[in-house]
Amino acid sequence: MNDDIMEGNWKQLKGKVRENWGKLTDDDVDEIAGKREHFVGKIQEKYGMKRDEAEKEWDRLTK
């Protein structure tokens, strides 16, 4: 899924993000706003993941 489509579908995916990554606050989720780089950065920050692991999580979310 390309980033433009993802940003458009973000409202639908917010719940899924909150379920899977409970350490993210509502503000974090709003800041991500469907943007890959923001998601990867927040997941790295909150969960201590390496970049490639966080990118795999994004790919899993967007499939």
VEXVEX-324625 format. One record per atom (N, C-alpha, C): atom name; residue in three letters; x, y, z; residue number from 1. Coordinates in steps of 0.05 Angstrom, whole numbers, plus 5000, padded with zeros to 4 digits. Atoms other than C-alpha are relative to their C-alpha. Layout:
// VEXVEX-324625
REC  at   aa    px    py    pz    i
REC  CA  ALA     X     Y     Z  NUM
...
***
This chain:
// VEXVEX-324625
REC  at   aa    px    py    pz    i
REC   N  MET  5017  4977  5000    1
REC  CA  MET  5000  5000  5000    1
REC   C  MET  5018  5025  5000    1
REC   N  ASN  4983  4976  5000    2
REC  CA  ASN  5030  5067  4982    2
REC   C  ASN  4993  5019  5022    2
REC   N  ASP  5003  4983  4977    3
REC  CA  ASP  5038  5122  5032    3
REC   C  ASP  4976  5019  4998    3
REC   N  ASP  5024  4983  5003    4
REC  CA  ASP  4983  5167  5003    4
REC   C  ASP  4975  4985  5008    4
REC   N  ILE  5023  5016  4993    5
REC  CA  ILE  4932  5111  5009    5
REC   C  ILE  5000  4995  5030    5
REC   N  MET  4998  5006  4971    6
REC  CA  MET  4957  5094  5079    6
REC   C  MET  4990  5024  5016    6
REC   N  GLU  5008  4976  4986    7
REC  CA  GLU  4948  5166  5102    7
REC   C  GLU  4970  5003  4999    7
REC   N  GLY  5029  4998  5003    8
REC  CA  GLY  4877  5165  5075    8
REC   C  GLY  4985  4980  5017    8
REC   N  ASN  5013  5021  4984    9
REC  CA  ASN  4860  5100  5112    9
REC   C  ASN  5008  5000  5029    9
REC   N  TRP  4989  5000  4973   10
REC  CA  TRP  4894  5120  5176   10
REC   C  TRP  4978  4999  5022   10
REC   N  LYS  5022  5001  4979   11
REC  CA  LYS  4829  5132  5215   11
REC   C  LYS  4991  4972  5005   11
REC   N  GLN  5009  5028  4997   12
REC  CA  GLN  4809  5060  5202   12
REC   C  GLN  5020  4983  5014   12
REC   N  LEU  4979  5017  4989   13
REC  CA  LEU  4876  5033  5224   13
REC   C  LEU  5009  5008  5028   13
REC   N  LYS  4992  4991  4974   14
REC  CA  LYS  4884  5073  5288   14
REC   C  LYS  4994  4980  5022   14
REC   N  GLY  5007  5020  4980   15
REC  CA  GLY  4848  5020  5329   15
REC   C  GLY  5018  4977  5000   15
REC   N  LYS  4982  5022  5003   16
REC  CA  LYS  4892  4966  5302   16
REC   C  LYS  5028  5007  5011   16
REC   N  VAL  4975  4991  4989   17
REC  CA  VAL  4954  5006  5320   17
REC   C  VAL  4999  5000  5030   17
REC   N  ARG  5002  4998  4970   18
REC  CA  ARG  4929  5018  5391   18
REC   C  ARG  4999  4972  5012   18
REC   N  GLU  5001  5028  4990   19
REC  CA  GLU  4914  4943  5399   19
REC   C  GLU  5028  4987  5001   19
REC   N  ASN  4974  5013  5003   20
REC  CA  ASN  4983  4921  5375   20
REC   C  ASN  5023  5014  5015   20
REC   N  TRP  4978  4984  4988   21
REC  CA  TRP  5026  4976  5405   21
REC   C  TRP  4988  5018  5021   21
REC   N  GLY  5013  4986  4978   22
REC  CA  GLY  4995  4996  5471   22
REC   C  GLY  5016  5022  5013   22
REC   N  LYS  4983  4979  4988   23
REC  CA  LYS  5054  5039  5492   23
REC   C  LYS  4997  5026  4985   23
REC   N  LEU  5004  4976  5015   24
REC  CA  LEU  5035  5089  5438   24
REC   C  LEU  4976  5015  5012   24
REC   N  THR  5022  4983  4990   25
REC  CA  THR  4993  5146  5466   25
REC   C  THR  4982  5009  4977   25
REC   N  ASP  5018  4989  5020   26
REC  CA  ASP  4934  5177  5429   26
REC   C  ASP  5015  5022  4984   26
REC   N  ASP  4985  4979  5013   27
REC  CA  ASP  4980  5236  5414   27
REC   C  ASP  5020  4988  4980   27
REC   N  ASP  4981  5013  5018   28
REC  CA  ASP  5032  5189  5385   28
REC   C  ASP  4987  4990  4975   28
REC   N  VAL  5015  5010  5023   29
REC  CA  VAL  4981  5156  5340   29
REC   C  VAL  4991  5023  4982   29
REC   N  ASP  5008  4977  5017   30
REC  CA  ASP  4955  5223  5317   30
REC   C  ASP  5023  5012  4985   30
REC   N  GLU  4976  4990  5012   31
REC  CA  GLU  5026  5246  5303   31
REC   C  GLU  5009  4983  4977   31
REC   N  ILE  4992  5019  5021   32
REC  CA  ILE  5040  5184  5261   32
REC   C  ILE  4984  5006  4975   32
REC   N  ALA  5019  4992  5022   33
REC  CA  ALA  4979  5201  5217   33
REC   C  ALA  5004  4985  4974   33
REC   N  GLY  4998  5016  5024   34
REC  CA  GLY  4992  5144  5170   34
REC   C  GLY  5027  5002  4985   34
REC   N  LYS  4974  4996  5013   35
REC  CA  LYS  5064  5164  5154   35
REC   C  LYS  5020  4979  5010   35
REC   N  ARG  4981  5022  4995   36
REC  CA  ARG  5114  5107  5151   36
REC   C  ARG  5023  5009  5019   36
REC   N  GLU  4977  4991  4984   37
REC  CA  GLU  5173  5147  5178   37
REC   C  GLU  4993  5007  5028   37
REC   N  HIS  5009  4993  4973   38
REC  CA  HIS  5134  5173  5237   38
REC   C  HIS  4994  4975  5016   38
REC   N  PHE  5006  5026  4987   39
REC  CA  PHE  5109  5103  5254   39
REC   C  PHE  5026  4987  5009   39
REC   N  VAL  4975  5013  4995   40
REC  CA  VAL  5179  5074  5249   40
REC   C  VAL  5015  5013  5023   40
REC   N  GLY  4987  4985  4979   41
REC  CA  GLY  5208  5129  5293   41
REC   C  GLY  4987  4995  5028   41
REC   N  LYS  5014  5003  4975   42
REC  CA  LYS  5155  5122  5347   42
REC   C  LYS  5003  4971  5011   42
REC   N  ILE  4997  5028  4992   43
REC  CA  ILE  5160  5046  5349   43
REC   C  ILE  5029  4996  5011   43
REC   N  GLN  4972  5002  4991   44
REC  CA  GLN  5236  5051  5355   44
REC   C  GLN  5003  5013  5028   44
REC   N  GLU  4998  4985  4975   45
REC  CA  GLU  5229  5102  5411   45
REC   C  GLU  4987  4986  5023   45
REC   N  LYS  5016  5012  4978   46
REC  CA  LYS  5175  5067  5452   46
REC   C  LYS  5008  4971  5006   46
REC   N  TYR  4995  5029  4997   47
REC  CA  TYR  5196  4994  5441   47
REC   C  TYR  5030  4992  4998   47
REC   N  GLY  4972  5006  5003   48
REC  CA  GLY  5271  4999  5429   48
REC   C  GLY  5006  4982  4977   48
REC   N  MET  4996  5017  5023   49
REC  CA  MET  5265  4964  5363   49
REC   C  MET  5021  5012  4981   49
REC   N  LYS  4982  4990  5022   50
REC  CA  LYS  5317  4968  5308   50
REC   C  LYS  4983  5009  4977   50
REC   N  ARG  5015  4988  5023   51
REC  CA  ARG  5297  5006  5246   51
REC   C  ARG  4987  4978  4982   51
REC   N  ASP  5011  5020  5018   52
REC  CA  ASP  5289  4944  5203   52
REC   C  ASP  4977  4984  5013   52
REC   N  GLU  5022  5013  4986   53
REC  CA  GLU  5245  4911  5256   53
REC   C  GLU  4975  5017  4999   53
REC   N  ALA  5022  4982  5000   54
REC  CA  ALA  5201  4972  5260   54
REC   C  ALA  4988  5002  4972   54
REC   N  GLU  5010  4999  5027   55
REC  CA  GLU  5196  4975  5184   55
REC   C  GLU  4984  4975  4993   55
REC   N  LYS  5015  5025  5005   56
REC  CA  LYS  5173  4902  5183   56
REC   C  LYS  4973  5002  5014   56
REC   N  GLU  5025  4997  4987   57
REC  CA  GLU  5119  4920  5233   57
REC   C  GLU  4981  5018  4984   57
REC   N  TRP  5016  4982  5017   58
REC  CA  TRP  5095  4976  5187   58
REC   C  TRP  4990  4983  4976   58
REC   N  ASP  5009  5016  5023   59
REC  CA  ASP  5094  4927  5128   59
REC   C  ASP  4978  4980  5008   59
REC   N  ARG  5021  5019  4990   60
REC  CA  ARG  5054  4877  5170   60
REC   C  ARG  4974  5015  5004   60
REC   N  LEU  5024  4984  4996   61
REC  CA  LEU  5005  4932  5189   61
REC   C  LEU  4986  5008  4974   61
REC   N  THR  5011  4989  5025   62
REC  CA  THR  4995  4956  5118   62
REC   C  THR  4993  4979  4980   62
REC   N  LYS  5008  5021  5019   63
REC  CA  LYS  4983  4889  5085   63
REC   C  LYS  4971  4993  5002   63
***
